[in-house]
Amino acid sequence: MKGPLFYSKILLFGEYGIIKDSKGLSIPYNFYNGALKADKNPTEESRKSNANLARFVTYLAQLQKEQPELVTFNIDGLKEDVANGMYFDSSIPQGYGVGSSGALVAAIYDKYAQDKITVLENLTREKLLQLKNIFSQMESFFHGKSSGLDPLNSYLSIPILINSKDNIEATGIPSQTADGKGAVFLLDSGIVGETAPMVTIFMENLKDQGFRRMLKNQFVKHTDACVENFLGGDMKSLFANTKKLSKVVLSHFKPMIPEQFHGLWQKGIDTNDYYLKLCGSGGGGYILGFTEDLEKAKESLKDYKLEVVYQF
């Protein structure tokens, strides 16, 4: 057996901010994907995934028992498939901020949820929020606290605009130009990041009044501006606001940036060759970069591996 593919995602803007109601913009990233599979000869990797799925099934059975009105699954079918060695075959790197658990949650919902909401129907705001809520509770098994956006993006495979916690919509983004000078890229830090400890640091910081003020007056403000600039195709303002955002992150989110990248981060701000920001919760994994001149950025970052996500 082999199920349909579910793609990774990139949250272009809104990491951490969406916890405090900033805007956010999430896009599917088709370079990585995953699917449910069962093989006759399992590898070490697929056995590990299968054991993880078995624990997830126990969690989902409990979730369904506690909140039958939220979501119900064909639990017997799911248990049987897992007992027969089903696993999640994925090229999505774990701990890299591109939604590895989100794709798995989407795949399980797609195959086993009863009365599921599909991408083919009229996706009203209510339905999107209902899906987001279901996915948030499913994905909490992996992270402790999840917004549900990663699985939502993976499941629907369309860009999603987050206006606030209770206001999300499917959106269109400016079309790419293959020979565009400007680009969004991923920079591989070479370190696996863990979401839970980073979120814990952030929640701890939120107890500080000064940090909360900075978040509202700078971080959320610049994030919202970036989302509006990007969707409106105003690239000049986008880079000005991304630079401001990059500075704020370097000053106030240092623990989320691997130490050996602090200098590189500052270099981008000083030279204007590129601006870096967090991709997901940080702490490792990918770092997201924005540049007005891709060739210049490549030259400036020639010792690092860049993956272009979007060109304009």
Buried (B, 14 or more C-beta within 10 A) or exposed (E): EEBEBBBBBBBBBBBBBBBBBBBBBBBBBEBBBBBBBBEEEBEEEBEEBBEBBEEBBEBBBEBBEEEEEEBBBEBEEBBEBBEEBBBBBBEBBEBBBBBBBBBBBBBBBBBBBEEBBEEEEEBEEEEBBBBBBBBBBBBBBBBEEBBBBBBBBBBBBBBBBBBEEEEBEBBEBEEEEEEEBBBBBBBBBEEEBBBEEBBEBBEEBBEEEEBEEBBBEBBBBBBBBBBBBBBEEBBEBBBBBBBBBBBBBBEBBEBBBBEEBEEBBBBBBEEEBBBBBBBBBBBBBBBBBBBBBBEBBBEBBEEBEBEBBBBB
